[in-house]
Amino acid sequence: MPTKTMDLRDAFNKTNDRIADAATRSGRSREDVVMVAVTKYASPDQIRNVVELGQADLGENRVQQLVQRVPMLNEFLQRKKTLAGAASKTNDVTPDQIRWHMIGQLQRNKVKQVAPHVELIHSVDSLRLAEELHNYAARLDTTIDILVQVNATGEPGKGGVIPPAVRHLIDSIDTMLHLRPRGLMTMAPLRDSPSETQDAARRTFVRTREIFEDVKNAHCGGERFNVLSMGMSNDYEIAIEEGSNLVRIGSALFGDAPAPDGVASDEG
Ligand SMILES: *Cc1c(COP(=O)(O)O)cnc(C)c1O
């Protein structure tokens, strides 16, 4: 799978083009959709390379990997800045800062490791986790932006809140001064064939979009509730067509590497 810079550049450009095309099909433009590069299977070199292509939003689903990679990237950006010195390099698209996204399941005892480093936590799926995040944020007198993860198909054993429980959880989070509910996240289920998987993905995204609109319309802080995180390498175009404004892309950029414990997110 691609490890060389050229391959990554091609994959990066192609993915950005496809995002733009899908956005156009849904009456929007490339700027309306955020791409988070999911680095869980990426090597440190690949991560530095994608950042040098201008990628500022990175996502991890494992706490351990996240907390290792945050300082690694900070150091890299610092070093680049120092090397660049006062010379203004107009064609350097490297961002000044990384925006890290926690996209995997988060255990309550890992909150204090993760919260200081991330821009957005996509995977809040229980009141107890929300309370833990809120307590942490209150102690530091800060605010944490979160998404509620939805299990739109209601399949047992999958991460996320079932649709009828979403409103209630968000209403509860709304009372927590140090948490900001910014939107919803979902993952499509796997099916036996590619075409069934695509159909199931579209249904999942349509359903999640409906819930998103419902909550947004009923929600006091309406304007800030504006992130719909749906779509991965195999289904991001469908997700964008159905209203996603944030896609989480791993293997389409970096290639697949088998995770030691399969694709399921966990707490390394
Ligand atoms: C791994 C992962 C992704 C990216 O998956 P790809 O299929 O490699 O694009 C997106 N979201 C979550 C929650 C993930 O764990």
The ligand as an SDF file (V2000), in Angstrom:
LIG
                    3D

 15 15  0  0  0  0  0  0  0  0999 V2000
  -10.8820    3.9580   11.2200 C   0  0  0  0  0  0  0  0  0  0  0  0
  -11.9900    4.9000   11.3260 C   0  0  0  0  0  0  0  0  0  0  0  0
  -12.3080    5.7380   10.2510 C   0  0  0  0  0  0  0  0  0  0  0  0
  -11.5810    5.7010    8.9190 C   0  0  0  0  0  0  0  0  0  0  0  0
  -11.7880    4.4750    8.3080 O   0  0  0  0  0  0  0  0  0  0  0  0
  -11.3420    4.2070    6.7790 P   0  0  0  0  0  0  0  0  0  0  0  0
  -12.3050    3.1950    6.3080 O   0  0  0  0  0  0  0  0  0  0  0  0
   -9.9440    3.6950    6.8650 O   0  0  0  0  0  0  0  0  0  0  0  0
  -11.4500    5.4870    6.0600 O   0  0  0  0  0  0  0  0  0  0  0  0
  -13.3560    6.6260   10.4180 C   0  0  0  0  0  0  0  0  0  0  0  0
  -14.0550    6.6990   11.5710 N   0  0  0  0  0  0  0  0  0  0  0  0
  -13.7730    5.9070   12.6260 C   0  0  0  0  0  0  0  0  0  0  0  0
  -14.5910    6.0380   13.8700 C   0  0  0  0  0  0  0  0  0  0  0  0
  -12.7410    4.9770   12.5360 C   0  0  0  0  0  0  0  0  0  0  0  0
  -12.4700    4.1890   13.5880 O   0  0  0  0  0  0  0  0  0  0  0  0
  1  2  1  0
  2  3  1  0
  2 14  2  0
  3  4  1  0
  3 10  2  0
  4  5  1  0
  5  6  1  0
  6  7  2  0
  6  8  1  0
  6  9  1  0
 10 11  1  0
 11 12  2  0
 12 13  1  0
 12 14  1  0
 14 15  1  0
M  END
$$$$
